[in-house]
Amino acid sequence: MRQIVLDTETTGLEPSQGHRIIEIGAVELINRRLTGNNFHQYLQPDRDIDAGAQEVHGITLEFLADKPRFHDVAQTFLDYIKGAELIIHNAPFDVGFINHEFGLLGDDWGKVVDHCEVIDTLVMARQLHPGQKNNLDALCKRYEIDNSHRDLHGALLDSEILADVYLAMTGGQSAMSFEGLGSSSNPVDENGLPGYAKLSAERKPLRVLRASVAELEAHQVRLIAIDKASGGECLWNKEVTAGN
């Protein structure tokens, strides 16, 4: 599974008022692992930056004066995200701006949803933690993710932090490993496949840990995402009928 965790910084809040993207940052996850194949670009907006927006991200027109415009990097950016599952916090904001930029280039560019699936981690967080703060800083605190190096918003930094938050929200980053097979604690059968060790009759019964309400909700959110990504083919969502 290829996923792109993405964030943007802009000149203001509303593309309908002519505001533009001035920074795009994105990191790539493949099978829930960061690959290092990142996308990062500052952009010349050809307009002023609202004072409120500049207080958030600290990007000035002077800094952007020699940067490319969106149309200069549009094809490279589209090639990078095309076919991936985009993970964005408050997705309507960023997607709305990207759609606006594509629209300025012409109808042939389409919209984000024509090229990618989109997961909104803000929606996920509100489902998991109703009635609580669910901005990126609050989620970092909740999931014990270090964001102490984040004084101002930055698209690449925020996408890196969001990747950690997303992995924590959806079960953490884990991988199956067959290292150690063949040891006494990890037996293998005659074909070299994982085998089974008999437990001692004197071994104490294992403690049963029930999933919490929050864990069950997180599990359901993940199933919904898998079902969407697989076109409704998530096996865990299908009812088991007699004879199956």
N, C-alpha and C positions, 0 to 999 in steps of 0.2 A: 504494500500500500504506500503510495507516495502522497505526502501531505505537505502543504506549505503554510507555515505560520506567518501571518502578514500584518503589518501595521503601516499607517501613513501619518504624515504631518501635513497640515494645510495652512492656507493664508487666513482662513476663517471657518465658520460653521456651515455655511450654506452654498453648495455649488450653484443653486438657482440664482444666487446674487453675484455670480461671477468668480467665486473663490476657487482656488486651484490647489493642486497637490504640490508640495515643495520637497517632500522626502518620502521615499518608499523603502521599507526594510522588510526582508523576508528571510526565513531560514527553512531549510528542507529537512523533513523527517521521512525516512524510509523504514517501514516496519518498526515504527516508534523509536527510531534511533536518529540522532542528529548526524547529518552527513558532512557538514562543513560547506556544502554547496549553497552559499547564501547569495541573495540579491540585495544590493544597497545602492541607492542613487538619490542625490540631491538634484532639485530641478528649479530652473529659472521660471517664475510664474508670470512675468510681465504685468504685475500689478502690485499694489501695496499689501503689506501684511497687517492684519488687525492687531492693535496693541494687546488685546486679551490673548490672542493666539500666540503672539511672540513671547508673552510672559510664561506660557506653558512650555514651549519647545526651545526658546532662545535663539531661533534661527533668524538672521537679518537679511535684508535685501543686498547689503554690501557683500555678505558671504556668498550669496547665490548669483552674483553678477556674472560670473564666468562659467556657470553650470549649464548643462544642456537643457533643452526644453523637452516636454513630455513626448512630442512627436519624434524627437531624435532617438528615444530609447523604447518607444512603444512596442516595436516588433520583438526586441530582445526580451522585454518584460512579458509580453504575451507568450512567447515561446517558453519562458521559464515556468509560468503558472499553468499553462494549457494541460488539461487532463488530470490535474491534481485536485485534491480535496483541500480547499482553503479553510484555515482555522483563524478566525478573527474575533476580537473582543468588541462587541457592539458592531456587528457586521454591517448593518444598514448604513452606517456613517461612511466607512471606508469603501464599501461596494458602491455606494451612491456617487462618491467622488471619482472612483475609477470609471464607472459607467459614463459620467460626465466627460471625463477626458477622452474616452473612446468615442463618445458622441461628437466631440469637436473635430475628430479626425474623419468622420463619415459613418454612414450606416453599415458599411461592410465590416466594421470592427465588432459589431454586435455588443452584447452585454456580458458581464462576468459570468452569469449563469449559463451562457451559451458555451462556455469553455471549461467551467469548473463546477464542482459541488462546493457548497459553503456551509461550514459549521460555525454557529455563533456561540462562543464560550460564555458570553454574558447571559444568554438564555439558559444554557446548561447550569451556570452558577445559581441563577435564580430558582431553578427547579431543585437544585441540591440544597440550597441555603435560603429558603424563603424568608422574607422579612429582615434579612441581614444586608450589610454593605457588601457589594460584589464587584467593586472596581478592582483594578489590577493590584493596587497596593494592599487592599483588604484581603484579597485572595493569597497574595504572597505571605502575609502574616498568618493566615489560617492554615496554609500548607507548609509553613516554615521554609519558605524560599527566600534566600538572601537577595534583597534589592537595595542594599545600603549604598550601592554605587549609582543609584538613580536619583540625581538631583533635579534634572529636567527630563521631560519626555523626549525620546528619540526613537525613530521608527525601528531601527535595527535592534537597539537595546531592548525596546519594549517587546519586539517579536521574540527575542531570545528568552526573555523572562516569561512571556506567555507560553512558549513551548514547554518550559518547566512546569508551569501551572496546569496546562492541559494534560500533560502526562500524569501529574499528581491527581487531577480530578478524575481521570479515566483509569486509574489503577496503577500508576507508576510505570517506570520503564523496567521491563524485565525481559529475559531471554532464556530459552531452553538451552541447556548445555549438556553434552554427553561426556564431558571431561570426568575422568575418574571411573568410568565404566570398567569393570573387571576387578575392582577392589572388593574386599569382603563386604563392604556396605552397599556396593552397587554391582550386584552380580549380573552376568550376562548368560544367555542360553547358548546352545551349540551353534547358533547362527550369528553369534556376536551381538544379538539384540538385547535390550534391557530385560532382565529376568526378575524373579521375585525371591526375596529372602523370607524364610519362615520366622515368625515372631515367637519369642520364648513364651511358654505358658505362664511363666512367673511375672511377665511384664504387666505393669499396672495398666488399667484401661485408659485409653486416650481421652483427653479432655475435649468435649465438643463445644466449639465456639460458634454461636449463632450470628448470622449477619445482622448488623444494626439497621435501623430504618434508613439512615443516611447511605449506608453501603448498598442496600437494596435499591434505593432511588438512583444511585450512581450506576448500578448494574443495568437498570432499566433504560437510563439515558444512553448508555453505551450500546445496548441492543437496538435502540431506535436509530442510532448513527450507523451501525452495521447494516441494519435493514435498508436504510436509505441508500447507502453506498453500494449494496449488492442488488438493488432493484427489487426489493421485497423477498430476497432469498435467504434471509437470516434463519438458519435452522432452529435456533433457540427460541424463536418466536412462533414456530409452527407447532400446532397441537399434534400430539402423538395419538394415532388411531390404532384400534385393535388390529393385531397382525403385523404392525410395523416394529 
